[in-house]
Amino acid sequence: MAITINGVDYDEADLDNNVKNSIRQVQNANANIANLQADLLNQQIIAQHHSKFIQDNLPEGEEGEASVEAADVGSEDESTETDSE
């Protein structure tokens, strides 16, 4: 089977086992990156949806508007950060 790297075709039988393993590792890493990017997008969509739900369902404030700052909940890590300087 031919493998193309940087526009050059190589016969798989001519490649060292370590090179073949590295090719598989690059393919696996690229697949994982694509999955992580898809998961990140899904998580962003979920966070936006729930932020909007919070915003739309807060009790009305003094001026008849829902409080905007409460919808910016942030992550648990953000709420526990301290300034160590």
Secondary structure, 3 states (H helix, E strand, C coil): CEEEECCEEEEHHHCCHHHHHHHHHHHHHHHHHHHHHHHHHHHHHHHHHHHHHHHHHCCECCCCCECCHHHCCCCHHHHCCCCCC
